[in-house]
Amino acid sequence: MEKINGVLFKQMLESGMNNLSNHSAEIDALNVFPVPDGDTGTNMHLTVSNGVKEALKTNSDSVKDIAKTLSRGLLMGARGNSGVITSQIFRGIYQAVEDLDDMDASQLAHALVNGSRVAYRAVMRPVEGTVLTVVREAADYTYAYTTTEEVTDCMDVMKKMVDEANASLQRTPELLPVLAEVGVVDSGGKGLCVILEGFLAAMEGQPVQLEGAKAAGESAQTKVEGGEEEYGFCTEFILKLSENGIRHFSETSFKDELATIGNSIVCVQDEDLVKVHVHTLEPFTAIKMGRRQGRFIKLKVENMQEQHDNILEKEEEEKMAEHKKYAIITVAPGDGIKKMFTELRADIVVGGGQTMNPSTEDFVSAVEKLNADHIFILPNNSNIVLAASQAAQVCSDQDIHVLPSKTIPQGLSACVMFNPDVELEDNLAEMNEAIENVKSGEVTYAIKDTTYDGLEIKKDEYMGIFGKDICVSCPDCMEATKKLLDKMLDDDSELVTLIYGDTATEEQAEEIAAYIEDNSDAEVEIHEGNQPVYSFIIGVE
């Protein structure tokens, strides 16, 4: 195979997307932290499918045109750090082929190397042992092999890339000790290997097809016959909750989660059974949400045969927002936390967080609704910072400042220090200082047995997470919360913000507040956050 033309390139993209979809749950399970939010596979799949569905619509059979459309689609659809890095890999590939109608073996090898270089530049502090290492080592080895051996067969180049990527993936635990301790390889690197394997399968004439229920869900990513716009899909399923699901399932939080991707939502629980109905353009995502809670007894995805432009777009003639000097965009899960940010002068609260990362396009859409001289974005999650930063680059005509808030308490503290009457530099200084000075903690449950930093963790135990580290694990939620506070509180602690989620009660929050007051001089503020996954979110200042 001397050349890759546009027709084959599209087949490779679709095969890679399908392979990623088929393995997304497996990739999610590689999450190092045993918390119910391991979503690397989901983030990568949503990112890739957003780009590939646009590329497949391209009328041109020129590699450069397809790659350009793909790059833009990936850029706007990128979710989570893994999604953003993936989008940057393909941005680099596009830059290398932007003048090519087709590509030969040496051009393919060069494009892969350029993809790795662009991805590295997109990350401020690249970490080895991640997808960045996998793409760099595989691309460099492949390029050296191609040039040294004077390879002219594109399939040989891709085979080398796949082999070296998988070899590099197996070495990731040697570079990241936490991977070795938990006994997994890097999840983002695994996702990249799966995509490349899909590419190779298409080149070999055996493109990967979607499996089972995913095929029904993935139809949301395809174009409706006749060149019409995309339609919404009626997604219905009945879940039998797992033991963990029975303990932690909440109709309210599940409805809130579904509301981030659709409307016409019905969610009814009857003991261990849950009936769900939602109209959405992302049925695979709805299915993924359900799969975290239990197993499917019934599943149906149908094209509603009517356009859902009211979901895809806001009114084109929407009235321009009132001009102001500053505006704040922030991210929050749960109605209670959203209300907290709104009361602290946040202009737009993007739904999402640890279990559903907003995309670059979500942030771009929020920016477009504002009319302000300076815009602050508070991601409030380490896995959302890159998508927010990418949105700031897309909206280059706006003065956007992405503040490094990686937790809800950090975002709230930054908002408290925001002053609409002072200069930009003063606001940035005060808000960044607030982010640095707040200590953050969370309590959630473990989804698997594991060991983290020497701490043995059992499935269904409650974990106390202080900053980036799991420091407590025990069977009782209240005990875990109190032990976490013992580590967070000190003589300098003045204020504790206690936010209880949808699996905790106000009475439990009051008991925790009493414990804080008995064991420190700090004041306590209690808030109902309604957040999923985390029983308590704690900020200490």
C-alpha positions in Angstrom: 0.0 0.0 0.0 2.0 3.0 -1.3 -0.6 5.7 -0.6 -3.4 6.5 1.8 -6.1 8.3 -0.1 -9.2 10.1 1.3 -11.5 7.1 1.0 -9.2 4.9 3.0 -8.5 7.7 5.5 -12.2 7.9 6.3 -12.4 4.2 6.7 -9.5 4.3 9.1 -11.1 7.0 11.1 -14.4 5.2 11.4 -12.7 1.9 12.3 -10.6 3.7 15.0 -13.7 5.4 16.4 -15.6 2.1 16.6 -12.7 0.3 18.2 -12.4 3.0 20.8 -16.2 2.7 21.5 -16.0 -1.0 21.9 -13.2 -0.7 24.4 -14.3 2.4 26.3 -15.5 0.6 29.4 -12.2 -1.4 29.6 -10.3 1.9 29.3 -12.4 3.5 32.0 -11.6 0.6 34.3 -7.9 1.5 34.2 -8.5 4.5 36.4 -5.9 4.7 39.1 -8.2 6.1 41.8 -10.9 3.6 42.8 -13.6 6.2 42.6 -16.7 6.0 40.5 -15.5 8.6 38.0 -13.0 6.8 35.8 -14.0 8.2 32.4 -10.9 8.3 30.2 -12.4 5.9 27.7 -15.7 7.8 27.7 -13.9 11.2 27.3 -11.7 9.9 24.5 -14.7 8.3 22.7 -16.9 11.4 22.9 -13.9 13.5 21.6 -13.0 11.2 18.8 -16.6 10.6 17.7 -17.3 14.3 17.6 -14.4 14.8 15.2 -14.9 11.6 13.1 -18.6 12.2 12.5 -17.7 15.6 11.0 -14.9 14.2 8.9 -17.2 11.4 7.5 -19.5 14.2 6.3 -16.8 15.8 4.2 -17.6 15.6 0.5 -13.9 15.8 -0.4 -11.8 12.7 -0.8 -8.6 14.7 -0.2 -6.7 13.8 2.9 -6.0 17.4 3.8 -9.7 18.4 3.7 -10.7 15.4 5.8 -7.9 16.0 8.3 -8.8 19.7 8.6 -12.5 18.9 9.4 -11.4 16.1 11.8 -9.0 18.4 13.6 -11.7 21.1 14.1 -14.3 18.6 15.3 -11.9 17.1 17.8 -10.9 20.5 19.0 -14.5 21.5 19.8 -15.6 18.2 21.1 -12.6 17.6 23.4 -13.5 16.5 26.9 -11.1 15.8 29.8 -7.3 15.9 29.6 -7.2 12.7 27.6 -9.7 14.2 25.0 -7.7 17.4 24.7 -4.4 15.6 24.2 -6.0 13.3 21.6 -7.3 16.4 19.8 -3.8 17.9 19.8 -2.3 14.7 18.4 -4.6 14.9 15.4 -4.1 18.7 15.1 -0.4 17.9 14.6 -1.2 15.2 12.1 -3.3 17.7 10.2 -0.5 20.3 10.1 1.7 17.7 8.5 -0.7 16.8 5.8 -2.4 20.2 5.1 -1.0 20.3 1.6 -1.6 16.6 0.7 -4.3 15.0 -1.3 -3.0 11.6 -0.2 0.0 10.5 1.8 2.8 8.0 1.3 4.7 6.0 4.0 7.3 8.7 4.8 4.6 11.4 5.0 2.5 9.2 7.3 5.5 8.6 9.6 6.3 12.4 9.6 2.6 13.2 10.4 2.7 10.8 13.4 5.8 12.5 14.8 4.3 15.9 14.3 1.2 14.8 16.2 3.3 13.8 19.2 5.2 17.1 19.1 2.1 19.3 19.0 0.5 17.2 21.9 3.6 17.8 24.1 3.5 21.5 23.4 -0.1 21.7 24.5 0.6 20.5 28.0 2.4 22.9 30.4 4.0 20.1 32.5 4.1 16.9 30.4 4.1 13.8 32.6 6.0 10.7 31.4 4.2 7.4 31.6 1.1 8.8 30.0 -0.4 8.9 26.5 2.2 11.6 25.7 5.0 9.0 26.3 3.2 6.4 24.2 2.7 8.6 21.2 6.2 10.1 21.3 8.1 6.8 21.7 5.9 5.0 19.1 6.1 7.9 16.6 9.9 8.3 17.0 10.6 4.6 16.6 8.3 4.4 13.6 9.9 7.4 11.9 13.4 6.0 12.5 12.3 2.6 11.1 10.6 4.1 8.1 13.6 6.3 7.1 16.4 3.8 8.0 14.7 0.9 6.2 13.4 3.0 3.4 9.9 1.7 4.0 7.4 2.5 1.2 4.4 0.5 2.4 2.0 2.6 4.5 0.7 -0.6 6.2 4.2 -1.5 7.4 4.4 2.0 8.9 1.1 1.6 10.8 2.0 -1.9 11.9 5.2 -0.5 13.4 3.3 2.3 15.1 0.8 -0.1 16.6 3.6 -2.5 17.9 5.7 0.3 19.4 2.7 2.0 20.9 1.7 -1.2 22.7 5.2 -1.8 23.8 5.5 1.7 25.2 2.1 1.3 26.9 3.4 -1.8 28.8 6.3 0.3 30.0 4.2 3.1 31.5 4.1 1.6 35.0 7.9 1.8 35.0 7.6 5.6 34.6 4.6 6.2 36.8 5.0 4.3 40.1 1.3 4.8 40.9 0.4 2.7 37.9 2.7 -0.1 39.1 1.3 0.0 42.6 -2.3 -0.3 41.3 -1.3 -2.8 38.6 -2.6 -1.0 35.5 -1.2 0.7 32.4 -2.0 4.2 31.5 -5.6 4.6 30.4 -5.0 7.4 27.9 -2.2 5.4 26.3 -4.4 2.4 26.0 -7.0 4.5 24.3 -4.5 5.7 21.7 -3.4 2.1 21.1 -7.0 1.1 20.5 -7.5 3.9 18.0 -4.3 2.9 16.1 -5.3 -0.7 16.0 -8.6 0.4 14.5 -6.7 2.3 11.8 -4.6 -0.8 11.0 -7.6 -3.0 10.8 -9.1 -0.8 8.1 -5.9 -0.7 6.2 -5.9 -4.5 6.2 -9.4 -4.6 4.8 -11.1 -5.6 8.1 -12.5 -2.4 9.6 -13.8 -2.6 13.2 -17.5 -2.6 13.6 -19.5 -1.5 16.6 -20.6 -4.1 19.0 -24.1 -4.8 20.4 -25.9 -1.9 22.1 -23.1 0.5 21.1 -24.2 0.3 17.5 -27.6 1.6 18.4 -26.2 4.4 20.5 -23.6 5.3 18.0 -26.2 5.9 15.4 -26.5 9.4 17.0 -23.1 10.2 15.4 -24.2 9.3 11.9 -25.8 11.5 9.3 -29.5 11.1 8.6 -30.3 10.0 5.1 -31.0 12.7 2.6 -28.6 15.2 3.9 -30.9 16.4 6.7 -29.6 17.8 9.9 -29.0 15.4 12.8 -32.1 14.2 14.8 -32.6 13.5 18.4 -32.8 9.9 19.7 -35.4 8.6 22.2 -33.3 6.5 24.6 -35.0 4.2 27.0 -33.7 1.5 29.3 -34.5 -0.5 32.4 -31.7 -1.0 34.9 -31.3 -3.6 37.5 -29.1 -1.9 40.1 -26.0 -3.5 41.4 -25.5 -3.7 45.1 -23.4 -0.6 45.0 -26.0 1.1 42.8 -28.8 0.3 45.4 -26.7 2.0 48.1 -25.8 5.1 46.2 -28.4 5.6 43.4 -30.3 8.9 43.5 -33.1 9.7 41.1 -32.4 13.5 41.5 -28.7 13.3 40.7 -29.2 10.8 37.8 -31.8 13.2 36.3 -29.3 16.1 36.7 -26.6 14.0 35.0 -29.0 13.2 32.1 -29.9 16.8 31.8 -26.4 17.6 30.7 -27.0 15.7 27.4 -30.8 15.9 26.8 -34.3 16.6 27.8 -37.8 15.0 28.2 -36.2 13.1 31.1 -38.1 10.5 33.1 -36.3 8.5 35.9 -38.4 6.2 38.2 -36.9 3.9 40.8 -38.7 0.8 42.2 -36.4 -0.9 44.7 -33.6 -2.4 42.5 -35.1 -1.4 39.2 -34.9 1.9 37.4 -36.8 3.0 34.3 -35.2 5.8 32.3 -36.3 7.8 29.3 -34.4 10.7 27.7 -34.3 12.5 24.3 -30.7 13.1 23.5 -28.2 13.5 20.6 -25.7 11.4 22.7 -27.4 8.1 23.4 -24.1 6.4 24.0 -23.4 8.8 26.8 -26.8 8.0 28.4 -26.1 4.3 28.1 -22.7 4.9 29.7 -24.3 6.7 32.6 -26.7 3.8 33.2 -24.0 1.2 32.9 -22.2 2.7 35.9 -25.3 1.9 38.1 -26.1 -1.7 37.1 -27.0 -4.0 34.2 -29.5 -3.5 31.4 -32.7 -5.5 31.4 -34.1 -3.6 28.5 -32.5 -1.1 26.1 -34.0 0.8 23.1 -32.7 3.7 21.0 -34.9 5.1 18.3 -34.7 8.0 15.9 -37.7 10.3 16.7 -38.0 11.4 13.1 -38.2 15.1 14.0 -35.5 17.7 14.2 -34.2 18.8 17.5 -32.7 22.2 16.6 -33.9 23.5 19.9 -31.4 21.1 21.6 -28.5 21.8 19.2 -28.8 25.6 19.0 -30.0 28.5 20.9 -32.2 31.1 19.1 -30.0 32.7 16.5 -31.4 36.2 17.3 -30.8 35.8 21.0 -30.6 39.2 22.6 -27.0 40.3 23.3 -26.1 40.2 27.0 -25.6 43.5 28.8 -22.1 44.7 28.6 -20.0 44.5 31.8 -16.4 44.7 32.7 -16.1 41.2 34.1 -17.8 37.9 33.7 -17.3 34.5 35.4 -17.8 31.0 33.9 -17.5 28.2 36.3 -18.2 24.4 36.4 -20.3 22.6 39.0 -22.2 19.4 39.6 -25.5 19.5 41.5 -28.1 22.2 41.8 -27.0 23.3 45.3 -23.4 24.0 44.2 -24.6 25.7 41.1 -26.7 28.0 43.3 -23.7 28.7 45.5 -21.7 29.9 42.5 -24.6 32.0 41.2 -24.9 33.7 44.5 -21.2 34.5 44.3 -21.7 36.4 41.0 -20.9 33.6 38.6 -22.5 34.5 35.2 -22.7 31.0 33.7 -22.4 27.7 35.6 -21.6 24.9 33.2 -23.0 21.6 34.3 -20.6 18.8 34.9 -17.6 17.9 36.9 -15.8 14.7 37.8 -18.3 12.2 36.2 -19.1 14.3 33.1 -16.4 16.7 31.9 -17.6 19.6 29.8 -16.2 19.9 26.2 -14.3 22.7 24.7 -17.4 23.6 22.8 -19.4 23.9 26.0 -17.0 26.6 27.2 -16.9 28.3 23.8 -20.8 28.4 23.8 -20.7 29.9 27.3 -18.2 32.6 26.2 -20.4 33.5 23.2 -23.3 34.3 25.5 -21.3 36.9 27.4 -20.5 40.5 26.6 -17.6 41.4 28.9 -14.2 43.0 28.7 -12.6 40.2 30.8 -13.8 36.7 31.3 -12.6 34.3 34.1 -13.1 30.6 33.7 -13.0 28.4 36.9 -12.7 24.7 35.8 -12.8 23.4 39.4 -11.4 20.0 38.3 -7.9 19.0 37.2 -9.4 17.0 34.3 -11.2 20.1 32.9 -8.4 22.7 32.9 -7.1 21.7 29.5 -10.5 21.9 27.8 -11.1 25.3 29.3 -7.7 26.5 28.2 -8.3 25.2 24.7 -11.6 27.1 24.6 -9.7 30.3 25.5 -7.4 29.7 22.5 -10.4 29.2 20.2 -12.0 32.5 21.4 -8.7 34.4 20.9 -10.6 37.7 20.3 -11.7 37.7 23.9 -9.7 38.4 27.0 -10.1 35.1 28.8 -8.3 34.0 31.9 -8.4 30.3 33.0 -7.7 30.2 36.7 -6.1 27.0 38.0 -9.0 25.9 40.3 -9.0 22.1 40.5 -11.7 21.6 43.2 -15.0 23.1 44.1 -13.7 24.7 47.3 -11.0 26.4 45.3 -13.5 27.8 42.8 -15.8 29.0 45.5 -12.9 30.8 47.3 -11.9 32.5 44.1 -15.4 33.7 43.6 -15.5 35.1 47.1 -12.4 37.1 46.4 -13.6 38.5 43.1 -14.3 42.2 43.2 -16.0 43.8 40.2 -14.7 47.3 41.2 -11.0 46.7 41.1 -8.5 46.3 38.2 -7.9 43.1 36.4 -4.4 42.5 37.9 -5.8 42.9 41.4 -8.6 40.4 40.8 -6.2 37.9 39.3 -3.8 38.2 42.2 -6.6 37.9 44.9 -8.4 35.0 43.2 -5.2 33.0 42.5 -4.1 33.6 46.1 -7.5 32.3 47.3 -7.1 29.1 45.2 -3.7 28.5 46.7 -4.8 29.0 50.3 -7.8 26.7 50.5 -7.4 23.0 51.4 -9.9 20.6 49.7 -11.2 17.2 50.7 -13.8 14.8 49.4 -15.5 11.7 50.6 -16.7 9.0 48.2 -16.9 5.2 47.9 -14.4 2.8 46.3 -15.5 0.9 43.2 -12.8 -1.8 43.5 -10.2 -3.4 45.8 -6.8 -1.8 45.4 -3.8 -0.4 47.2 -2.9 3.3 46.9 0.3 4.7 48.4 0.4 1.8 50.8 -3.2 2.2 51.9 -5.4 -0.9 51.4 -8.8 0.0 50.0 -11.7 -2.4 49.8 -14.6 -2.1 47.4 -17.6 -0.2 48.8 -15.5 1.4 51.6 -15.7 5.1 52.0 -12.5 7.0 51.2 -11.3 10.4 52.3 -9.4 12.3 49.6 -7.2 15.2 50.8 -6.0 17.2 47.8 -4.7 14.6 45.3 -4.2 11.7 47.8 -6.5 9.1 49.3 -5.6 9.2 53.0 -8.5 7.3 54.6 -10.5 4.2 53.8 -13.1 2.6 56.1 -16.6 1.0 55.9 -18.5 4.0 57.5 -19.0 7.3 55.7 -19.2 9.4 58.9 -16.1 7.8 60.3 -14.2 8.4 57.0 -15.3 12.0 57.0 -14.1 12.6 60.6 -10.8 10.9 59.9 -10.3 13.1 56.8 -11.0 16.2 58.9 -8.5 15.2 61.4 -5.9 15.4 58.7 -7.2 18.7 57.2 -7.7 20.8 60.3 -4.9 22.5 62.2 -4.4 25.5 64.5 -4.6 27.9 61.5 -8.0 26.7 60.3 -10.6 29.5 60.5 -13.4 28.5 58.2 -14.7 25.1 57.0 -17.2 24.9 54.1 -19.1 21.6 54.3 -21.1 20.6 51.2 -23.2 17.5 51.5 -24.2 15.5 48.4 -27.3 13.6 47.3 -26.3 10.5 49.3 -25.8 12.4 52.6 -28.4 14.1 54.8 -28.6 17.4 56.6 -28.5 15.6 59.9 -25.3 13.9 58.9 -23.8 17.3 57.9 -24.8 18.8 61.2 -23.1 15.9 63.1 -19.9 16.5 61.1 -20.2 20.3 61.8 -20.5 19.5 65.5 -17.4 17.3 65.3 -15.5 20.2 63.6 -16.5 22.7 66.3 -15.6 20.2 69.1 -12.1 19.6 67.6 -11.1 23.1 66.3 -11.7 26.8 66.6 -12.9 27.0 63.0 -16.4 28.2 62.0 -18.5 25.9 59.9 -20.8 26.7 57.0 -23.1 23.9 55.8 -24.5 23.8 52.3 -26.7 21.3 50.4 -24.8 20.7 47.2 -26.9 17.9 45.7 -23.7 16.7 44.0 -23.4 13.0 42.8 -20.6 10.7 43.7 -19.2 12.6 46.7 -21.1 12.4 50.0 -19.1 15.4 51.3 -17.0 18.1 49.7 -14.9 20.0 52.3 -13.0 23.3 52.0 -10.8 24.5 54.8 -9.4 28.0 55.0 
